[in-house]
Amino acid sequence: MKQLLFFILSVVLIGCQEPQARRPVEVKTGSVLKKSVERNKELLAQEEQLMLNIISNDSLNEYFHSGGGSWYHYIKRNEEADYYPQTDDLVTLQYNIMTFNNDTIYSKEDIGIITYKVDKQSLFPGLRNSVKLLKENETATFLFPSSLAFGYHGDDNKIGINVPIKSTITVIKIDKQ
């Protein structure tokens, strides 16, 4: 009986102790994040240098900086139009996707003619921004760094990881909303 009482008392005393906080085995630091930021800065600098090389070797076209990280030149301008697409407008457009070496990844026929609601539908970031730089019946070729293209993930099909792209975009029609 004494042993049973001693056992119950021991269990009660042990069970009544305050729980002790478990300490993390490994302390995380921001070093992984810092390395990722540095790697992305280096990648962007390399891709920007590639774009500047393409621009300097292309004496036939005048390139413009979009302000968002891409460069472009006009193939066809519409001097008569003065309206640029705004949020919620429906834009009918056609585009292709190529490498910086002019290898076609997706042709205009592969993609087809699409109708895009400005800033409300999912397109790759560079295309979303570029549509707003073109008026109706204008065509331009854009150079996008991978961060404005399909980024570190690619498109899970033909576009790989961190691939900068070139795209010729034609705005066919703008329906104001």
ABEGO torsion letter per residue (X at the ends): XAAAAAAAAAAAAAAABBBBBBBBABBBBAAAAAAAAAAAAAAAAAAAAAAAAAAAABAABBBBBAGAGBBBBBABBBAABABBBBBGBBBBBBBBBBBAAGBBABBAAAAEBBBBBBGABBBBAAAAAAAAABBBGBBBBBBBBAAABAEAAEAGBABBBGBBBBBBBBBABBBBX
